[in-house]
Amino acid sequence: MIMLVTFLVIIEYRGDCDNDDDCVGDLKCFHRSRTEAVPGCLSGDSTFGQDTSRRDYCYRGATSSPTLSTSPTQLSNSTCAPTPAASPSPTGPATYIPGQNTLVEADLSLSTGLRAEVIAVSGQRVALSSGQVSAEPFHGKPDGAAVFVDECGGGWTYVSNSEKGDSSKYTGGVGALYFNARNEVIGYKMIQKKTRRNCSGGRTWWATWLTCEEVSGGGVYEVEPKNNNPSIKRKTLLGQNGRNGGAYEGVAYDNRFPDDVNFRPKFFLTEDAPKGPLERFQPSLQALADAKASGDYSNLLHIDPDGTAQTDYLVITPDTGINTQGTFIWTASLRDGRRNARAYFRNCEGIDVRNGMLYMTCKVDKLLFILDLDAMTYTQSSTIKGAFNDQPDQIASITGVNGDILYFCEDGIKGGESGRSGSGVHARDATGQGYTILQDESEKIKGETTGLAFSPDRKLMIVAYQHEGRIYKIWREDGRPFGGQMLDIRYHFDDTFAT
């Protein structure tokens, strides 16, 4: 009698397995008693799109099955433990071709030379490089984000807003993913709780995060990237001068000349409302002097000891006969600021400041405004064809003319084999050419992309798909860093890039 023996070798996130020998390569078998989350797996068996209780799955992890972290993910404020050395510089040929989308992986269409992996999913515990999983599940509806370098070097933190909640439900907040020098996830925790619908925000030059509540009566809160007291809220003075809060979106600052005693730093705040003004906030002179003298800026946006903190609002005046350019002033009148916003720039969201230029996107009329903060002039353009369409000089002013590209999130692009929105990460170069770096190619993901950021060594791109609560890491197969710059001006448009 002849016996035919078939050996089944199971690939990543497929089941059922009994031990590590059933898994291909260095994958391990993750044993489950019920339907516990499999580290790195979206939801059970990706072959059949379902999860089976007690089915064991192959996963990429440590030599033993992940366990719950014994600590409540409370990384101390002075987390400076030794981290693995960074990977050596690559020596092979460059393979990344922006805009040449040839690979579909993890439900994304990727440019040639890119790879993608989901590293966090809302409601699931985060798989850590140690083989453990985080004590807290990843937060829902991830939104605006930023990266902070550890004070001791090596590691870094990706902070991400949670847009959950509403005016009466305080279920939003801010979460933080912690990475080591090899760009491996080593921790996750919530660093701000009990806030509402945290949309976007902005970073400060002293390395804290400003998170905005996009609800009626919302506030702007300052959060430390390694905060261990997430229930304590530190509301800033931004958006509070006679406004009683608002549906706030994004924050950016202008501090180009920190050593110039005659230059006063400024913070800019957008509000996603039909008459939401663009606010400019200048901190108290006494608070600023104290912060500079001590090096401690923790109270700069919270106190006004000498009554010199100043809030004013944008008022633009289009040139006669040319409604795409003009001049602007700042007024102390909130009423004038609101009237001007309703007339010219409704529901503004994304905002960034670079080299004395302020970039602001407004979704209702699909407009990009560029304000020259020194000359007090502005231009506006339609975003129907994508950011900076027919504006290559603006790209060059940010990236230089050395061939770098400018990355940003844009939503609502038509196209893609799946017929879905094509939401993703896009770019333009200094000639004005547009590129789709990545976009959705599956019915499993939809809605807006947000939270675009790069690791300090620029070898990882991080981006969120909010509706499914996925955080992706994107990297170049050739091991090289991403070049170019990033602008935080996420918004929506209606057409593909012109080629």
N, C-alpha and C positions, 0 to 999 in steps of 0.2 A: 504494500500500500504506500502511495506517495502522499505526503502531507504538504499542503501549501500553506505557508505561514506568511501573513501580511503584517508588516510593521507600519503603524500609522504615526507619523511625526507631525505634531501640531504646531502651527505658527502662532505669532503673537496675537493675544486676545481672542483665541479660539479655544473651544473645549470639546469634549471633556478630557481632562488629564488626571492621572493617578499619582504620578511622581515626575521629577525633573527629566527623567529619561524619555518621557513622552513628548517633550518640547524640543523644538529645533534649536541648534546652536547653544548660546548661553542663556536662553530663556528658562524661567523657573515656573513650577506649578504652584499656583496660589489656591490653597484649600479653603473652602467656605462651608459654614454650617447652615447658612440660609442664602440671602441675596446681598451679602456685603459687597461694597464697591471694590472692583478690581483696580489696583493702581494703574493709572494711565488709560484705562478702558472707559469708553463713553457710557455704555450700559450693557454689560453682559456680552453675549455672543454676537459679534458684528456680522457673522455669516447670515444668521436668520433674523437679525433685527429684534431679538427678544432676549429676556434673561430668564434662566431656569434656576429655581431654588436648588441649592446644594451642588450645582454644577461647578467644577473646578476649571480654572482657566490658566493658560500660559501667559506670562507677563515678563517684562524686562525689569529686573530688579536685583536685590541683593541675594545672597546665597540662602536666605531663609525667608519664610513668608512674612510679609509686613505685619507689624504690630502697631497698636495705638501708641503714639508718643506718650511717655510717662509724664512729661511736663505738659501743662496746659498751653503749649506753644508760647510761653512767656519768655521770649528772647530778651535778655537784659539790655538796658540802654547803652551798655559798653561792651557789646558783642564783638570782641576782637580775638577770638580763638584762632589758632593757626588754621589756614585754609590751604587746600591743595594748590600747588603751583599751576600757573596758567599753562595752557598747551603751547608747544613750540610753534614758531611761525611756519606756515606752509611753504613748500618749495616747488610744487607742481604747477601746471598751467592753470590760468584763470578760466572758469567755465560759466560764470554767471552772465546771462544775457537778459537784461531787463526788457520786459514786454514781449518776449518770445515764449509764450505760455505753452509748454510741451508736456507737463507732468500734472496728473491729478493725484493728490495724496491727502488723506484726512479730510475729504470733501472740499478741497480747495484746488483750483487751477493755478499752477505755479509757473513763474518764469523759469526758463532753462537754468539749471545749476542750483536751484533752491530745493530745500526739503522742509517738511512741516510736521509738527507733532502737537497734540493737545496736551497741555500740562496741568490744566485745572478745569473743572466743570462745576457749575453752580449746584449746590446741594450735596456734592460728593467730597469726601476727605481727600486731601492732596497727597499724592505719592511723593515721598521724600527720597533723596539719594541714599539715605541710610537703610532703606528697605522698610522703614516705618511709614505711617500715614499721619497726617496732622490731626490734632485733637478736635479741631473745629472744621466743619464742612466749608467749602468755598462759598463766598457770598453770592447772592442773586443779582441779576441785571448789572454786570460790571460795566463801568462807563469810563469817565476821564481818568487818566493815569499819568504817572511820571516815574522816573528812575532816580535813585539816590545812591551815591557811593558811600560805603562804610567809612567812618571817620578814621579807621586804622588801615584802610586799604584792603585790597583783595576782594572782599565780598561786596554785594550791592542789594538794593531793595527795590521792588516794583510795587508801588502803592496804587490801588485801584478803587474808585468810588463804587458804591452800590446804589442804584437808582430805585430801590424798592421803597414803598411807602407812599403816603400822600399827606394832605394837610393835617390829618388827625392820627395817622399811623407812623410811629417812629421806628420803622423797620429798616431804614437805610443805614449808611455808614461808610467806612473805609476799611478795606482789607489790605494786607501786605504779604507778598511772596518774597522770601529771602533766598538769595543765591550765594554760592561760594565763588572763588576765583575761576573755577572751571565751568562756571555758568550752570551749575547743578542746583536744583531746588533743595534747600535744607530746612525750610520752615514756612509756616503760614499761620497768621492769626488776624483777628479783627483789631484794628488800632483806633477805631472810632465807632461808637454805637449810639443808639437813641437819637438819631437824626433822621431827616425825611428826604427822600428822593434826591440823593446826592448825585448830581449830574456830572458836571465837569469841575474845573478848578484851575489851579496853577501853583507853581512852586515859588518859594522865596529864595533870595540869594544866600540866606543863612541855612538852607537845606531843610525847610519844613514844607508841608503841603497845606494849601488852602483849598478846602472842599466847600462847594456851593450847594445849597438846597434850592431846588427848582420847584418851589411851592409858594403859594400866597403867604406872605409873611416870613419867607425863608431868610436864612442868615448865611454868613461866610465864617467857617471855623478853621482854626489853625491846629494842625496835627503833626506830632513828631513821628517820623517813619518807624520808630521802634517803641512807640508809646505803650506802656504797660497798664494804663488806666483808661480803657476805651469808653467807660461810662461818663468820664469827666469831659465836659464840652467847653471849649475856649472860643467863644464868639468874638470876632474882630469888630472893629469900627466900620469896616467896609459895608456899604449898603444900608447903614443904620441912621445916617444923619437926616432926620425928618422924614424918612421913607417907611418906617415900620416894616422893613423887610421887603422881599420881592422874589420873583422866580428867577433866581440868579443862575448863570451859566458858567462863565469862564473868567479867569483873572490872569493878567500879565503885568509885568513891571518894567520901568525904565530907570536903570541905575547905572548909566554909562560912565559917569564920572564920580566914583565914590570918594575920591580924595579932593575934589573941588568943593570948597566950603560954600561956594555960591550956587552949587547945583543941588536941588532938592529931589530926592527920589520920588517916583510917582507910581501908583497902582491903578490899573484900569479894570473895570468890572462891567460885564455885559448882563443884560436881563432879557430872557426869552418871553417877551410880552409885546402886544401891538404898539404900546407906547413906552416900552422899556428903554430908558436912556442909557447912553454910555457914560458911566461915572468915572471921574478921575479923583483919586484920594491921595493927599499929601500928608504924611505923618507929622505929628507934633515936633516942633523944632527942639524942644527940651528933651523929648523922648529919643529923638534921633541923636542928639549930642551925647546923651547918657549911653546909648547903645554903642556908639562909635568908641567912646572912652573905655567901656568895659568889655566890648566884644560880645555882649549878650543882647541879642535882638528879640528875645522872647516876648517882650512887652510892647514892642514898637507899634504893633497894629491894635493894641488893646487899651492904651491910656492916652490921655491928653492933659498932662499936668499944667501946661501953661496956656491952654485954650487956643493953640495955633494950628491944630489939625484942620485941614481944609478939604472940603468936598465940593466939586463943581461938575458940570455936565456939558457934553458936546452939543454945539449948535453949528450946523453947516449951512453955507450959502452957496448954491450953485452959480457958476458964471452965467452971465446973460447969454442966452441962446445955446449954451452948452451944458446939458444937465449931467454930464459924466465927470465933471471936474469943478473945483471951486475952492473956497477958503473956509476956514472954521475958526470959532472962538470957544472959550470955556466960560460958562455962566454959572453963577451961584443959584440961579432960579431953577428949582426942580420942575416947575410947571413949564418953563420954556424948553427945558431938556426933553420933557415928555412930548410936548407938541412937535418938536423938531424930529424926534424919533418916529412918531406916527406918520409924519409927512414924508420922511426920506429913508429911514432905516429900521423897519419893523422886525421884531423877533430875532435879534442878533444872538449868535451862539459863540462860534469859535473866535478866539482872539490870541494874538501873539505880537511881540515887539522885538524887532531886530534892527540894530544899527540906527536907532532914531526913527524907524518907520513902524507904524502900527497897522496890523493886518486884522480885519474884522469881517466875518461872514454873516449874512442875514438871510434866513431861509425863506421867508414869505415871498419876497421879490427876487430871490436867488441872486444876491449881489455880493461882490467882494469889494470892500472899501480899503484903500491904502492911504493912511494919513502920515504926512511928513510932520513930525512933532516939532521940528525947529522952524520950518518955513511956514507952518500953519496953513498948508494947502492939502488938498485931497484929490484922489481920482476914484472912480467907481467903475466896475465892469460886471457884465453878466457872467454867472457861473453855469449857464445852460450847457455850454460846451466844455465845462471843466475849469478848474482853477487856473488862473493866469493864462487863459486862452488869448493869443495874440499879445502877450506881455512878456516876452523873453527877457527884457531888461530887468524886470523885477526878480526873475529867477537868478540872473547873474549877480544882482546886488546882494543876494543872500548867500549863494554858493560860490561866487567867483566864476570866472570864465574858463576854468580848467577841466570842464567836462563833467563835473559833479552834477548829481540830480537832486531835486527837492522832493521829499516824500510827504504824503499826507493821506488821510482817510477821506474818501468820497463815497457817498451812497446814492443808489438809484440809477446806476448805469444799466442801460438795456444791453442784452446780449448774454453770451455764455451758452454752452451746449445744453445746460439744464433748463434754460428759459427763465431762470430766476433773475433777481435784480442785478446780480453781478457786483454786489457790495464788496468792497475790498480795500486794498492799499494801492495807491496810484502815484505817479510822479511826473515831473517835467524836467527837461534839461535846459541849459542856457540858450538853446536855439528855439525853445518853445515846444519841442516835440513831446508828446504825451506818451506815457507807458502805463500799462496795467501790470503791476508787480504780482499781485495775486487777487483772486476773487472767488466767490462761492461757485461751486459746480455741482451742487447736490440739493435735493429737496429737504435734506436733513437740517440745513442751516438757512437762515433768512434774516432780514432786518439789517440794522446798521452795524458798521464796524466802528470801533472806537478804541481809546486807550493805547494808541500807537506810541511805542518807545523803543529805544535801543539800549543794550547792555553797555557798560562803560567802555569795553573794548570794541564795541560795535560789531561783534560777531553773532549776536542774537538780535533779531527783531521780534518784539512782543506786540501782539494785537488781539483785541477781543471781538467776538461776535456776540452782541448783547442778548439777542432773543434766546439763544440756546445756552447762554452763560459759559461759553467756551473761551479759554485763554490759549492762544497758540504761541509756540516759539517757532521762528523761521530762521534757518541758517543756510549759509552757502556751503555746497558740497566741497568746494575747493579749500575750505578752511579760512578764507580771507574775510576781512571785515567789510561791512557795508560802507561805501563811501557816501558822500553827499550830506545833506542836512535834512531836518524835519521841521515842519511848520504845523503848529497846533490849530488848524482851521477847518476841522471837520464840518461838512455840510452836504447838501443834497443837490444833485443835478440830473438832467433828463436825457442825456445823449452819450454816445461813445466818443472816445477821443478821435479827433480828425487825424487822418494819416496822410 
